[in-house]
Amino acid sequence: MLLFTPCFTLKLPHVISFHRFSLLLLDLEEYYFEHHTANHVTNSSKKERKTRGSFKVCSRSLIFDPDDLTSPIFKIPFRDCKKIEFEEGENNPFTGKTEDVVQTLLQLHRASCLEKLGEQTAMIAANLQSRLARSSFDKNCFQNVSESPHMECAAEMVMPLVTNPGHVCITDENLYFQPLNGYPEHVIQIKLHKVRRIYKRRHGLRPLGLEVFCTENDLCSDIYLKFYNSADRDEIYYYIATFLENHVTEHTAESYMLQWQRGHLSNYQYLLHLNNLADRSCNDLSQYPVFPWVIADYTSTQLDMTNAATFRDLSKPVGALNMERLDRLLARYRGMPEPRFMYGSHYSSPGYVLFYLVRVAPEHMLCLQNGRYDHPDRMFNSVGETWKNCLEGATDFKELIPEFYGNNCSFLENNQSLDMGRRQNGSLVGDVILPAWASDGSDFLQKHRAALESQYISEHLHEWIDLVFGFKQRGGEAVASHNVFHPLTYEGGIDCDSIEDPNERIAMLTQILEFGQTPTQLFGSPHPQRITPRFQNITCSSSITSPVTSQSEDSSFEDLTEECRKISWANMGNLILPITLLVTILPQVLALTLCFQALSSCLILADGKTVACSSWDNNVYFYSIPYGRRQDTLMGHDDAISEMCWFDDRLYTASWDSTTKVWQYESESSLSHRRSQFQLLAELEHDTGVNTIGLSPAGTLLVSGCKDGTVTIWDTSSYEMLQQVHCHTGTIHHTAFSPDSRHVLSVGADSCMMVIDVQTGMVISSVKTEEEQRCFCWDGNQVLCGGQFGDLLLWNLLSNTVTKRIPAHSGAVTAMWMNDLCSTVITGGEDRKIILWKLQS
């Protein structure tokens, strides 16, 4: 028999009336080690009473869970026990090795008696590692006898507020986790071929976490594991990644950004992906996914989504939305010693998450707050009141959680009839009070989600992303945007491992985890705006059903053409080669007519009668088709001309002399008479030779690609440089704008394809290919490339995958042209052949 002498013999310090054991009964950083069948023996004046149940050994306490569900679970912290004794006899409560159990209890009791928390933690950690070292994964749990194990290591399964130690084993078919204590089940299995996403995680500020999802857009993962060293975590990560097609290149912030910009991801899906990439997880309440408040109107009876005043200003953090409050905060900030911060609380923390979720996760709030709910007037009672407090409260700057944009409204309803107290006005804390414009919880979520996906929010969401995940998160931009939080909330703000005092280190870690953490910074430059369709402009109209302005007949023709292009690109993999149209280029036929060096570019002028050809001899030659002779020569550059573009009456020439020149063509009729008809308008300077140039469809923007890997975007009206991006490590072969002029694609000698956002200059997609891509045509989503080895490759930029490879030339494909309807393609190659391709209907 084991005898525990607590501070009071039968009046135990912590008696918890839960009828089922949960890891949430444990203290912070406490582990559940093992369990044994036991009898709880009590003596009264008349007779001895035995209660059968489960005796659970934890790192800081003992928990007895009676079989009789009408009897409460009770917990005995080791720190409250004066001594632990063992008596031999018929009342021995254990079915296992009694001596081992007693030694374990005595060790844990000694640890709890240590004065310093750091020393207690170190002793408990040593006990845990000893247990893990003495045990291993039970391979009898394999689902298939033919499974081949890849590796096994110790780890912990992470759940909200708790972790559970055990062993991970990964085979060629499954990922297994076996808890050391067999709770909540003996083994957890995940089939590798079902895994869709995996993420490396920070856990406790250290790079030890790994989260696995078997669904594409689900909020919650299938398992979250914390390893004891990053090497084990990384090996399992990359092993699982081999089962995911293009995993490493697909799941980046830039690739998701491109999909979102072009409308292939909703605002909700994009925010969910960004949270995942920024280490936010539903299993870690200190890094729970964060979503923005988007609605500012919680008093009207109708929600007007055509009125800009309905929405929150997404360019400001919550703390800066009320200027009167912000002035007070700034006055305190200016008088504060370094390191200064504007807000004393964060926009996301475990307390704020459970504030919203208390009705569906009451046990978590009770765990976080030592068995108590918050004061009834501080509970989540009303959406409108919560928004008002976030605007006016001295310390309330919280944002929302993804559940506000989901489909399950149970977190707004007291379906469990929880007794959460009575407010000062006498009302019981029950269901959350919704805005007048919502008929019930489901209606509220539906309208809230519609607001998130509205045109106004779509046009401004990038501003909020800049604050939370982007370049305004820290540094001077954060100060200018009034977006400065306590330094402990930022990644890298402090290295807990560098703190030598274990008590100070644990206190610091606890403070950081409870206070909240800023997401990992994903973007270092302004986030591009979303490309939104041509909807009706936001006005002050009160009608949400106003018809969209009808389009003109011309725009209808434009839409018809655009639809034809979409159909063509959807079938671009069906390009066929009519063999009879294959043309072989005879060496130097045209060059003998015009000049004695190689030609680099040719184009037909607007009159349809004149061909302009640029040459490596620094000149541009004009050839008359009707007369069959050279009409004029433009001596344009000091080195070889690499490429030309023509729009309206302007000629753009790029040269290896590090310049791009803009020429004004004054009169087509007198072209053959005077060379002065081409007037030099501008000379655009580059650092190295310019290898390629391209114009936007409207001719308002010019892009140039240089030999040093730099892409530069110019305004053709002012000749000002708009963006300069050093994105390639070698010569750029080809650049071109997307049809909507929002993006530029470039390919280079470094075998990379880069998508650049024109507005911000940000590289939003980077693809490393197996071979150099020399030329291409694209529609913004798909790219038809000419490769170094002679094939045509059809790339899907949204998934970064090759969807079709078409054999074409016997040497590199060096030139490509596509007609306006995207139904005909002409390619030229180093094999001296020109091939005309038709799209098979």
Salt bridges, closest charged atoms under 4 A:
ASP27 OD1 - LYS75 NZ 3.17
ASP27 OD2 - ARG79 NH1 3.84
GLU30 OE1 - LYS75 NZ 3.74
GLU34 OE2 - HIS36 NE2 2.77
GLU34 OE1 - ARG131 NH1 2.55
GLU85 OE2 - LYS83 NZ 2.79
GLU152 OE1 - LYS139 NZ 3.14
GLU156 OE1 - LYS226 NZ 3.90
GLU211 OE1 - ARG201 NE 2.81
ASP234 OD1 - LYS200 NZ 3.48
ASP234 OD1 - ARG233 NE 2.74
GLU235 OE2 - HIS150 NE2 3.38
GLU250 OE2 - HIS251 NE2 3.97
ASP279 OD2 - ARG202 NE 3.28
GLU324 OE2 - ARG328 NH1 3.73
GLU338 OE2 - ARG340 NE 3.42
GLU363 OE2 - HIS364 ND1 3.54
ASP374 OD1 - ARG378 NH2 3.01
ASP377 OD2 - HIS375 ND1 3.88
ASP377 OD1 - ARG423 NE 3.38
GLU385 OE1 - ARG423 NH2 3.14
GLU392 OE1 - LYS388 NZ 2.94
ASP396 OD2 - LYS398 NZ 2.75
GLU399 OE2 - ARG312 NH2 3.01
ASP443 OD2 - LYS447 NZ 3.18
GLU453 OE2 - ARG449 NE 3.85
GLU463 OE1 - HIS460 ND1 3.31
GLU491 OE2 - ARG202 NE 3.72
ASP497 OD2 - ARG206 NE 3.40
ASP559 OD1 - ARG534 NH2 3.29
GLU562 OE1 - ARG565 NH1 3.58
ASP632 OD1 - ARG675 NE 3.69
ASP657 OD2 - HIS637 ND1 3.17
ASP740 OD2 - ARG262 NH2 3.08
ASP750 OD1 - HIS728 ND1 3.01
ASP757 OD1 - HIS743 NE2 3.76
GLU771 OE2 - ARG805 NH1 3.20
GLU772 OE1 - HIS733 NE2 2.69
ASP791 OD2 - ARG805 NH1 3.11
GLU830 OE2 - ARG774 NH1 3.53
ASP831 OD1 - HIS809 ND1 2.95
